[in-house]
Amino acid sequence: MCRRGIYDNMTTAVETVFVGKERRFNRRFLAMCSHYLVELTACTPAAAWEKGQVENRVGNARERLFTPRLHFANYVELNAWLEARYLAQVRESAHPEQSDKTVWEVFQAERESLIPYRGPFDGFREIESRCRRAAWCAAEDAYHGAA
């Protein structure tokens, strides 16, 4: 697992944007990051180059893996192909900061210092509520109208 995550100011993660990099993050998003021990870093508003760095890497990976468009019978087949293709690429690709080594070589050297996978995060939250005939529902000690 990575130790740091760079996030756009998406509403599913950020409730309020303050000056600079200060944010009020969504409570469930914070719980997920805490579960996986990921340090949150938010992109600065109007600094497109920050978001562009991340999107560029995603676009490059998407192009390398999914061009031409492929078809698979099921997810098991797709995942097996993706794993094989990914492993082949990281064993061949030069590391962006240590150009004398491949991504795979740097990963192997850093593997011991990585945070182990902690298992899935249960992001689902169920709230039991009761509704009345007048279309008012009680949830978490508050009444909500269904207009």
C-alpha positions in Angstrom: 0.0 0.0 0.0 1.1 3.6 -0.6 1.7 5.9 2.3 0.4 9.1 0.6 -2.6 9.8 -1.6 -3.0 12.9 -3.8 -6.7 13.8 -4.2 -8.6 16.2 -6.4 -11.1 18.3 -4.4 -13.9 15.8 -5.3 -17.1 16.2 -3.2 -17.0 12.5 -2.2 -13.8 13.2 -0.3 -13.8 17.0 0.5 -16.6 18.8 2.3 -14.9 22.2 2.5 -11.9 23.8 0.7 -10.0 26.4 2.8 -7.0 28.5 1.9 -4.0 26.6 0.5 -4.0 22.8 1.1 -6.3 22.9 4.1 -9.5 20.9 3.7 -12.3 19.4 5.8 -12.5 15.9 4.5 -15.6 13.7 4.4 -15.8 11.6 7.6 -16.2 8.2 5.8 -13.3 9.2 3.4 -11.1 9.9 6.4 -12.1 6.6 8.0 -11.1 4.8 4.8 -7.7 6.6 4.6 -7.1 5.9 8.3 -8.0 2.2 7.7 -5.3 2.0 5.0 -2.9 4.4 6.7 -2.8 6.8 3.8 -1.7 10.4 4.3 -4.1 12.7 2.6 -2.8 15.4 0.2 -5.3 17.6 -1.6 -4.6 19.3 -4.9 -4.5 23.1 -4.8 -7.5 24.8 -6.5 -6.6 26.3 -9.9 -3.3 24.5 -10.0 -4.1 22.3 -12.9 -0.5 21.0 -13.2 -0.9 19.0 -9.9 -4.0 17.2 -11.0 -2.5 16.9 -14.5 0.5 14.9 -13.2 -1.9 12.3 -11.7 -4.3 12.2 -14.7 -1.3 12.0 -17.1 -0.1 8.8 -15.4 -3.5 7.3 -15.4 -4.0 8.2 -19.0 -0.6 6.6 -19.9 -1.4 3.4 -18.0 -4.9 3.2 -19.7 -3.3 3.7 -23.1 -0.7 1.0 -22.5 -3.1 -1.5 -21.1 -6.3 -1.0 -23.1 -5.2 0.0 -26.6 -6.5 -1.7 -28.7 -9.8 -2.3 -27.0 -9.9 -5.8 -25.7 -12.8 -8.2 -24.9 -12.9 -10.9 -22.2 -15.4 -13.5 -21.3 -15.5 -12.6 -17.6 -13.7 -10.6 -14.9 -11.4 -13.5 -14.0 -10.1 -13.6 -17.5 -9.7 -9.8 -17.6 -7.9 -9.7 -14.2 -5.5 -12.5 -15.2 -4.6 -10.7 -18.4 -4.2 -7.3 -16.6 -1.9 -8.9 -14.0 0.3 -10.5 -16.6 0.5 -7.3 -18.7 1.2 -5.1 -15.7 4.0 -7.4 -14.5 5.6 -7.4 -17.9 5.5 -3.6 -18.1 7.0 -2.9 -14.7 9.8 -5.4 -15.4 10.6 -3.5 -18.7 9.9 0.2 -17.7 12.6 2.5 -16.4 11.8 4.0 -13.0 10.9 7.7 -13.5 13.4 8.9 -10.7 16.0 6.1 -10.8 16.5 5.7 -14.6 19.3 3.1 -14.1 16.7 0.7 -12.6 13.3 -0.7 -13.7 10.1 0.0 -11.8 10.2 -3.7 -10.7 13.7 -3.4 -9.3 12.8 -0.4 -7.2 9.6 -2.0 -6.0 11.5 -5.1 -4.9 14.0 -3.0 -3.0 11.2 -1.0 -1.3 8.9 -3.9 -0.7 9.9 -4.5 2.9 9.2 -0.9 3.9 5.7 -0.8 2.4 2.6 -1.0 4.6 1.0 -4.4 4.4 -2.6 -4.7 3.0 -5.0 -4.5 5.9 -8.0 -6.1 4.2 -11.1 -4.5 2.7 -12.6 -1.4 4.1 -16.3 -1.6 4.9 -17.6 1.6 3.5 -21.2 0.7 3.6 -23.3 2.3 6.3 -26.9 1.2 6.9 -29.3 3.3 8.9 -32.5 1.8 10.2 -35.4 4.2 10.1 -39.1 4.3 10.4 -41.7 6.1 8.2 -45.1 7.5 9.1 -48.1 7.7 6.9 -47.6 11.4 6.3 -44.3 10.7 4.5 -42.1 11.7 7.4 -39.1 9.4 8.2 -37.1 9.3 11.4 -33.4 8.5 11.0 -30.7 9.2 13.5 -33.0 11.1 15.9 -34.1 13.6 13.1 -37.3 13.7 11.0 -37.0 14.0 7.2 -39.9 14.8 5.0 -40.5 13.2 1.6 -41.9 16.1 -0.4 
